[in-house]
Amino acid sequence: MPRTTATATVTLLAPDGIRSIATLNEAPGYSKPTGPLRSRVAYAAAHVVPKTWADNTPGSPAEIDWDTTLGFRRHVYSWGLGVADAMDTAQRNMGLDAAATRELVSRSAQVAREEGGSVVVGVNTDHVDAEVISVAEVVDAYKHQLHFAEDQGAGPVLMASRHLARVASSEADYLRVYGAVLQAAGAPVVLHWLGTAFDPQLEGYFGSSDWSRASEVLLRIIAENPGRVAGVKMSLLDAAAEVSVRERLPEQVRMFTGDDFNYVGLIGGADVEAAVQPPRDPASTRQHSDALLGAFAALTPAASAAIQALDASDPDAYLRILGPTEQLSRHVFAVPTFYYKTGVAFLSWLNGHQDAFQLVGGLHSARSLPHLSRIVELANAAHALEQPELAARRWHGMLRLNGVDA
């Protein structure tokens, strides 16, 4: 297990400007898997890294540092996780334009082939510039991106479409659109249910703001298109809602948790202590969720080590490793939740996976210095700093740049 050293410290900054000192924990020393992870399927939803010298201001086309961006994906694969790409973590609808998205899908799929990793990519309608389009045009837009993803050899994830949310007048419109797109797919796809915490423009998706009613539409889409849905990625930040839907999925359809608040119990399921599990039916055959999480991009070594513990039938180790990370994730995904990308990139920078703390569209400025300080504190406590001394140097340099003595 990770150890603590009393010789190194990190300076923290509270919201009132008061500084404090925390002991810096040593690197966790987790081991990479020697074979595929077995007990859970896990994808890390990865972010993109812009060129440091690019015009990374709001509204500017994304200029991606491809070596660093793709290097991060190789890092994820080296820990046995899959990559979920070109999704909201990669700033879809928040700075990643259509041209950059297509190139990301193509390049990421190539890296997956080189590394022998599994990649799924977001399929949306966001290449269409018009704010409002018809239901038929939504179908065509989805199909356009679907076929491109399939041509690149990537697994499609049908993301929630802002265009569909705007134009749909009834539950029947969702059934029509998803039915047409699923029938056009060459292989089973994953459906993504993204809650309003992540995108307020998706209010009323699947025909209702009531998750229980909306879930009936989702389940009906799956039932009316047998064999065409491989899984559901559910991101409502509501563990009870996820378990309710999970228990009603057909046996061949996986539940991929997108709940960055409650993933420890949802993934652990029946293998972990009851105290961390959400309510579930003990008679159900669906006793855990798999994972497709932005949090796992920030916590890749810990996520891998925790699943390796489950593979070794050691749920106590799973909880020791992953349990402390949930408080960190809750802070990274704090309201306004859609700015969580800032925390993911910040941790990537602290851990040495990118040379500069930057995001497309200037989004690295979306969180305050005390918020970032709390990330440092929680990451240190959760043993999520892969190179603690590097993290401290970078953080202290950032503090000094902002006029705070470190």
ChimeraX attribute file (.defattr): number of C-alpha atoms within 10 A of each C-alpha:
attribute: neighborCount
match mode: 1-to-1
recipient: residues
	/A:1	10
	/A:2	12
	/A:3	11
	/A:4	15
	/A:5	10
	/A:6	10
	/A:7	8
	/A:8	14
	/A:9	15
	/A:10	22
	/A:11	20
	/A:12	23
	/A:13	21
	/A:14	14
	/A:15	12
	/A:16	7
	/A:17	11
	/A:18	9
	/A:19	15
	/A:20	11
	/A:21	12
	/A:22	15
	/A:23	16
	/A:24	24
	/A:25	25
	/A:26	20
	/A:27	17
	/A:28	21
	/A:29	14
	/A:30	17
	/A:31	12
	/A:32	13
	/A:33	15
	/A:34	10
	/A:35	9
	/A:36	12
	/A:37	19
	/A:38	13
	/A:39	16
	/A:40	18
	/A:41	19
	/A:42	26
	/A:43	28
	/A:44	26
	/A:45	28
	/A:46	30
	/A:47	29
	/A:48	27
	/A:49	28
	/A:50	24
	/A:51	21
	/A:52	17
	/A:53	8
	/A:54	14
	/A:55	16
	/A:56	22
	/A:57	14
	/A:58	13
	/A:59	14
	/A:60	15
	/A:61	18
	/A:62	25
	/A:63	20
	/A:64	22
	/A:65	17
	/A:66	17
	/A:67	11
	/A:68	17
	/A:69	21
	/A:70	22
	/A:71	15
	/A:72	21
	/A:73	27
	/A:74	20
	/A:75	15
	/A:76	25
	/A:77	22
	/A:78	19
	/A:79	22
	/A:80	27
	/A:81	31
	/A:82	25
	/A:83	28
	/A:84	30
	/A:85	29
	/A:86	27
	/A:87	24
	/A:88	23
	/A:89	25
	/A:90	24
	/A:91	22
	/A:92	18
	/A:93	15
	/A:94	18
	/A:95	21
	/A:96	26
	/A:97	19
	/A:98	18
	/A:99	11
	/A:100	16
	/A:101	23
	/A:102	18
	/A:103	14
	/A:104	22
	/A:105	22
	/A:106	18
	/A:107	15
	/A:108	26
	/A:109	25
	/A:110	17
	/A:111	18
	/A:112	21
	/A:113	13
	/A:114	10
	/A:115	13
	/A:116	12
	/A:117	19
	/A:118	19
	/A:119	26
	/A:120	27
	/A:121	28
	/A:122	26
	/A:123	30
	/A:124	26
	/A:125	24
	/A:126	21
	/A:127	16
	/A:128	14
	/A:129	9
	/A:130	8
	/A:131	10
	/A:132	15
	/A:133	15
	/A:134	13
	/A:135	19
	/A:136	13
	/A:137	16
	/A:138	25
	/A:139	19
	/A:140	16
	/A:141	21
	/A:142	24
	/A:143	20
	/A:144	16
	/A:145	20
	/A:146	27
	/A:147	16
	/A:148	16
	/A:149	22
	/A:150	16
	/A:151	12
	/A:152	15
	/A:153	18
	/A:154	24
	/A:155	24
	/A:156	28
	/A:157	27
	/A:158	25
	/A:159	20
	/A:160	21
	/A:161	21
	/A:162	21
	/A:163	23
	/A:164	24
	/A:165	19
	/A:166	18
	/A:167	15
	/A:168	19
	/A:169	12
	/A:170	11
	/A:171	18
	/A:172	12
	/A:173	18
	/A:174	21
	/A:175	18
	/A:176	14
	/A:177	20
	/A:178	21
	/A:179	17
	/A:180	17
	/A:181	18
	/A:182	25
	/A:183	13
	/A:184	15
	/A:185	16
	/A:186	12
	/A:187	14
	/A:188	19
	/A:189	22
	/A:190	25
	/A:191	26
	/A:192	21
	/A:193	22
	/A:194	22
	/A:195	22
	/A:196	18
	/A:197	18
	/A:198	19
	/A:199	17
	/A:200	12
	/A:201	15
	/A:202	21
	/A:203	18
	/A:204	18
	/A:205	27
	/A:206	27
	/A:207	23
	/A:208	15
	/A:209	14
	/A:210	12
	/A:211	19
	/A:212	13
	/A:213	13
	/A:214	18
	/A:215	21
	/A:216	16
	/A:217	20
	/A:218	23
	/A:219	16
	/A:220	12
	/A:221	22
	/A:222	24
	/A:223	14
	/A:224	12
	/A:225	16
	/A:226	15
	/A:227	15
	/A:228	21
	/A:229	22
	/A:230	20
	/A:231	22
	/A:232	28
	/A:233	25
	/A:234	25
	/A:235	23
	/A:236	21
	/A:237	20
	/A:238	17
	/A:239	22
	/A:240	16
	/A:241	16
	/A:242	26
	/A:243	23
	/A:244	15
	/A:245	18
	/A:246	26
	/A:247	18
	/A:248	14
	/A:249	18
	/A:250	17
	/A:251	10
	/A:252	11
	/A:253	20
	/A:254	21
	/A:255	28
	/A:256	28
	/A:257	28
	/A:258	30
	/A:259	25
	/A:260	26
	/A:261	24
	/A:262	22
	/A:263	28
	/A:264	25
	/A:265	24
	/A:266	29
	/A:267	25
	/A:268	26
	/A:269	22
	/A:270	16
	/A:271	17
	/A:272	20
	/A:273	13
	/A:274	12
	/A:275	7
	/A:276	16
	/A:277	22
	/A:278	18
	/A:279	15
	/A:280	20
	/A:281	11
	/A:282	9
	/A:283	8
	/A:284	10
	/A:285	10
	/A:286	20
	/A:287	18
	/A:288	24
	/A:289	25
	/A:290	23
	/A:291	29
	/A:292	29
	/A:293	26
	/A:294	27
	/A:295	30
	/A:296	25
	/A:297	27
	/A:298	30
	/A:299	26
	/A:300	22
	/A:301	26
	/A:302	25
	/A:303	26
	/A:304	26
	/A:305	23
	/A:306	25
	/A:307	28
	/A:308	26
	/A:309	20
	/A:310	22
	/A:311	15
	/A:312	13
	/A:313	13
	/A:314	15
	/A:315	20
	/A:316	15
	/A:317	18
	/A:318	25
	/A:319	20
	/A:320	14
	/A:321	26
	/A:322	23
	/A:323	20
	/A:324	17
	/A:325	27
	/A:326	18
	/A:327	18
	/A:328	27
	/A:329	26
	/A:330	17
	/A:331	19
	/A:332	30
	/A:333	23
	/A:334	17
	/A:335	12
	/A:336	13
	/A:337	15
	/A:338	20
	/A:339	21
	/A:340	26
	/A:341	28
	/A:342	24
	/A:343	25
	/A:344	25
	/A:345	26
	/A:346	25
	/A:347	26
	/A:348	24
	/A:349	20
	/A:350	25
	/A:351	21
	/A:352	17
	/A:353	18
	/A:354	22
	/A:355	15
	/A:356	17
	/A:357	19
	/A:358	21
	/A:359	28
	/A:360	29
	/A:361	21
	/A:362	17
	/A:363	20
	/A:364	20
	/A:365	13
	/A:366	15
	/A:367	16
	/A:368	10
	/A:369	18
	/A:370	17
	/A:371	17
	/A:372	21
	/A:373	20
	/A:374	18
	/A:375	22
	/A:376	28
	/A:377	20
	/A:378	21
	/A:379	24
	/A:380	25
	/A:381	19
	/A:382	23
	/A:383	27
	/A:384	27
	/A:385	28
	/A:386	24
	/A:387	15
	/A:388	25
	/A:389	19
	/A:390	15
	/A:391	22
	/A:392	22
	/A:393	14
	/A:394	19
	/A:395	22
	/A:396	18
	/A:397	15
	/A:398	15
	/A:399	18
	/A:400	12
	/A:401	10
	/A:402	10
	/A:403	9
	/A:404	14
	/A:405	11
	/A:406	18
